Amino acid sequence: MSSGSGFGPNPWQQTSWDWRAAGNFICGGMGTGLLIASALFGVAAPASLWAPDWLVFVGLALVGLGLLCVWLEIGRPLRALHVFLNPRTSWMSREAFVGLILFPAGLAAMLGVSGWIWITAALALVFLYCQSQMLPAARGIPAWRSGLMSPLFIITAWCEGAGIFLVFGLFHGGIAGMVVIAFPLLLALRALVWLRYRRDVDGSLAAPARRALDLAWQRLSMVGTSVPIVLSIVGAWLDQPLMLALAGACAAYAGAHIKYTLVTRASFNQGFALQKIPVRGVRTP
C-alpha cells in the first residue's frame, strides 16, 4: 500500500513481492551470468590456469540461494511444489522446471564431462530468460511491463556474471583478453538499455517510482558503469587483477541494486482508472 493513500485511484506500492523476491532475481541473475561467463571466458583461458568446476559450483549455489529466497517468501513452504503445476502459463513454473535440469547438468560440468559446461550455460540462459519474463507479466505495474524489462534483466545478468568472473580472477588466474574486452562493452550496453527503458516507462510512472528509478540510475551510471569501465581498462593496461576484481564487484553490486529497486521500491501500480470518484453527500450525475 502507498503511504497514506490506501486503495483507490492513486497508485500504491505492491506488497506481494519483497526483498526475498528481489533476492531470487539478484542471486539467480548473478548465478546464471557466472555460469555463462565460465563457459565463454573460461574456455578461452589456458587450461593450466584455471579449473571451471568450482566456478560452476558458485554459479549453481547462487541460483540455489535465489530459489531459497522464493521458498522463504511462501507463507506455507510445503506449497512450494505447486509451482510445478502450471508450466503452460507461468514463467515461474518454467523457471522451476529448467532449474531441475540445470543442477544435474552443472554437476556433470563440475565432474569434467566433455561438453556439459556448454549445456549448463545454455540451460542457464533459458533459466535467465524465464526469470526475465516474470516482471513484464505483471501488467499492472508500469515500471515492470515495458518490453525492455526482459533485455535489461538479461544484459544485467551478463554484466554481473562477467563481474563476478573478474572478482574470482584473483584466484583462478584465467583473465584472458576476451573477458577484458567484453566487460566494458557489456556495461555500456546495460547503460544504454536502461536509458531506453526509462524513456519507455517514464510517462506511466507514479512519482515515488520515478524518484526511485532516478536514484538507481545515479548509482548505476557512476558505480555500475563509469567507475568499473575505467578500472577495467586501467587494470588490463597495467595487468592489475585487483583493479579488475574491483571493477567486477562494482558492476555486480550495481546490478543487484537496480533489481532490488525495481522489485521493492519502484513497484507502484497504476491505481484504479475511475472516471468519476464518488464523494459522500454529493449526488453523482
C-alpha positions in Angstrom: 0.0 0.0 0.0 1.1 3.5 -0.6 1.9 5.8 2.3 -1.3 7.4 3.4 -3.3 6.9 0.2 -4.7 3.4 0.7 -6.5 1.6 -2.0 -8.1 3.9 -4.6 -7.4 5.8 -7.8 -3.9 6.8 -6.7 -1.1 4.3 -7.3 0.1 2.3 -4.3 3.1 0.0 -3.9 2.6 -3.7 -4.2 3.4 -5.8 -1.2 3.3 -9.3 -2.6 7.0 -9.3 -3.6 9.6 -8.1 -1.1 13.4 -8.4 -0.6 13.0 -12.2 -0.9 11.6 -12.0 -4.4 14.3 -9.4 -5.2 16.9 -11.9 -3.8 15.7 -14.5 -6.4 16.3 -12.1 -9.2 19.6 -10.9 -7.8 21.1 -14.3 -7.0 19.5 -16.1 -10.0 20.9 -13.4 -12.4 24.3 -13.5 -10.8 24.5 -17.3 -10.8 23.3 -17.8 -14.4 25.5 -15.0 -15.5 28.5 -16.6 -13.9 27.7 -20.0 -15.5 27.5 -18.4 -18.9 30.7 -16.4 -18.3 32.5 -19.5 -17.1 31.7 -21.2 -20.4 32.5 -18.3 -22.6 35.5 -16.8 -20.9 36.9 -19.9 -19.2 37.5 -22.0 -22.3 39.4 -19.1 -23.8 42.0 -19.2 -21.0 44.9 -21.7 -21.0 43.7 -24.9 -19.4 46.6 -24.9 -16.9 45.5 -21.6 -15.4 42.1 -22.4 -14.1 39.6 -25.2 -13.2 36.0 -24.4 -14.1 34.4 -26.8 -11.6 34.4 -24.5 -8.6 33.2 -21.5 -10.6 30.3 -23.7 -11.8 29.6 -24.6 -8.2 29.5 -21.0 -7.2 27.1 -20.2 -10.0 24.8 -23.1 -9.0 25.0 -22.0 -5.4 23.9 -18.5 -6.3 20.9 -19.9 -8.3 20.0 -22.2 -5.4 20.2 -19.3 -3.0 17.8 -17.3 -5.1 15.3 -20.2 -5.2 15.7 -20.5 -1.4 14.6 -16.8 -1.2 11.5 -17.6 -3.1 10.8 -20.6 -0.8 11.2 -18.4 2.3 8.7 -15.9 0.8 5.9 -18.5 0.7 3.8 -18.4 3.8 3.3 -22.2 3.7 6.6 -23.6 2.4 5.1 -27.1 1.7 3.0 -25.5 -1.0 6.2 -24.7 -3.0 5.6 -27.8 -5.1 2.6 -26.1 -6.5 5.0 -24.1 -8.7 5.3 -27.1 -11.0 1.6 -27.3 -11.7 1.2 -24.6 -14.3 4.1 -24.5 -16.8 1.8 -23.6 -19.7 1.2 -20.1 -18.5 3.5 -19.4 -15.6 7.1 -18.2 -16.1 7.8 -19.1 -12.5 6.8 -22.7 -13.3 9.0 -22.8 -16.3 11.9 -21.4 -14.3 11.4 -24.2 -11.8 11.4 -26.9 -14.4 14.6 -25.6 -16.1 16.2 -25.4 -12.6 15.5 -29.1 -12.2 17.7 -29.8 -15.3 20.2 -27.1 -14.6 21.6 -28.5 -11.4 22.4 -32.1 -12.6 23.8 -30.6 -15.8 26.0 -28.3 -13.7 27.1 -31.3 -11.7 28.2 -33.1 -14.9 30.2 -30.0 -15.8 31.8 -29.9 -12.4 32.9 -33.5 -12.9 34.6 -32.6 -16.1 32.2 -34.4 -18.5 33.1 -33.2 -22.0 30.7 -30.6 -23.4 28.5 -30.2 -20.3 29.8 -26.8 -19.5 28.2 -25.6 -22.7 24.9 -27.4 -21.9 25.0 -25.9 -18.5 25.5 -22.4 -19.9 22.6 -22.9 -22.4 20.3 -24.0 -19.6 21.4 -21.1 -17.5 20.4 -18.8 -20.4 17.0 -20.4 -20.6 16.6 -20.1 -16.8 17.6 -16.4 -17.1 15.1 -15.8 -19.9 12.3 -17.4 -17.9 13.2 -15.2 -14.9 13.4 -12.1 -17.1 9.7 -12.6 -18.2 8.2 -12.6 -14.7 8.1 -8.9 -14.1 6.8 -7.9 -17.5 3.9 -10.5 -17.0 2.7 -8.3 -14.1 0.9 -5.8 -16.4 -0.5 -3.7 -13.5 3.0 -2.3 -12.5 4.1 0.4 -15.0 7.7 0.0 -14.1 7.6 -3.7 -14.9 5.6 -4.0 -18.1 8.0 -2.4 -20.5 9.1 -4.6 -23.4 12.7 -3.6 -22.5 12.4 -5.1 -19.0 13.5 -8.6 -20.2 16.5 -7.3 -22.2 17.5 -5.2 -19.2 17.4 -8.2 -16.9 19.4 -10.4 -19.3 22.1 -7.8 -20.0 22.4 -7.0 -16.3 22.9 -10.7 -15.5 25.6 -10.9 -18.2 27.3 -7.9 -16.6 27.1 -9.5 -13.1 28.4 -12.8 -14.4 31.4 -11.2 -16.1 32.0 -9.0 -13.0 32.0 -12.0 -10.6 34.3 -13.8 -13.1 36.7 -10.9 -12.7 36.4 -10.9 -9.0 37.3 -14.6 -8.8 40.1 -13.9 -11.3 42.2 -13.2 -8.2 42.1 -17.0 -7.6 41.6 -18.8 -10.9 44.0 -16.6 -12.9 42.1 -17.1 -16.1 41.5 -13.5 -17.1 42.1 -13.5 -20.8 41.7 -10.8 -23.4 38.1 -11.8 -24.3 36.6 -11.0 -20.9 38.6 -7.8 -20.6 37.2 -6.6 -23.9 33.7 -7.8 -23.4 33.2 -6.5 -19.9 33.2 -2.7 -20.6 31.1 -3.2 -23.7 28.5 -5.1 -21.7 28.5 -2.3 -19.1 28.0 0.4 -21.8 25.2 -1.7 -23.4 23.5 -2.1 -20.0 23.5 1.7 -19.5 22.0 2.2 -23.0 19.3 -0.3 -22.4 18.5 1.3 -19.0 18.2 4.7 -20.6 15.8 3.4 -23.3 13.8 1.6 -20.7 13.5 4.8 -18.6 12.2 6.7 -21.6 9.7 3.9 -22.3 8.1 3.9 -18.9 8.6 7.5 -17.8 5.1 8.7 -18.8 3.3 6.0 -16.8 5.3 6.0 -13.6 4.0 7.2 -10.2 6.1 10.0 -8.7 7.7 7.7 -6.0 8.6 5.1 -8.6 10.2 7.8 -10.8 12.3 9.1 -7.9 13.4 5.5 -7.1 14.5 4.8 -10.6 16.3 8.2 -10.9 18.3 7.4 -7.7 19.0 3.9 -9.1 20.3 5.5 -12.3 22.7 7.8 -10.4 24.3 4.7 -8.8 24.2 2.7 -12.0 25.8 5.4 -14.1 28.7 6.0 -11.7 29.3 2.9 -9.6 28.0 0.5 -12.1 29.3 1.9 -15.4 31.8 4.8 -15.3 34.0 3.5 -12.4 34.2 -0.2 -13.5 34.9 0.7 -17.1 37.8 2.9 -16.1 39.1 0.4 -13.6 38.8 -2.5 -16.1 40.7 -0.6 -18.8 43.4 0.7 -16.5 43.6 -2.7 -14.7 44.0 -4.5 -18.0 46.6 -2.0 -19.3 48.7 -2.3 -16.0 48.0 -6.0 -15.6 46.4 -5.5 -12.2 44.0 -8.3 -11.3 42.9 -6.4 -8.1 41.7 -3.4 -10.2 39.8 -5.8 -12.4 38.3 -7.5 -9.4 37.2 -4.2 -8.0 35.6 -3.3 -11.4 33.7 -6.6 -11.4 32.5 -6.1 -7.8 31.2 -2.6 -8.7 29.3 -3.9 -11.8 27.7 -6.8 -9.8 26.7 -4.5 -6.9 25.0 -2.0 -9.3 23.1 -4.8 -11.0 21.9 -6.1 -7.6 20.9 -2.6 -6.6 18.8 -1.8 -9.7 17.0 -5.2 -9.4 16.2 -4.5 -5.7 14.9 -1.1 -6.7 12.7 -2.4 -9.5 11.1 -5.1 -7.3 10.7 -3.3 -4.0 10.9 0.5 -4.5 9.6 1.2 -8.0 6.8 -1.3 -7.9 3.8 1.1 -7.8 0.7 0.1 -9.7 -1.3 2.5 -11.8 -4.2 2.7 -9.4 -7.8 2.4 -10.4 -8.9 4.1 -13.6 -12.0 5.8 -12.2 -13.6 8.4 -14.4 -15.7 9.8 -11.5 -14.9 9.5 -7.8 -18.0 9.4 -5.6 -18.0 11.9 -2.8 -20.1 11.4 0.3 -23.1 13.8 0.3 -22.7 14.8 -3.3 -25.1 13.4 -5.9 -23.3 11.9 -8.9 -25.0 13.0 -12.2 
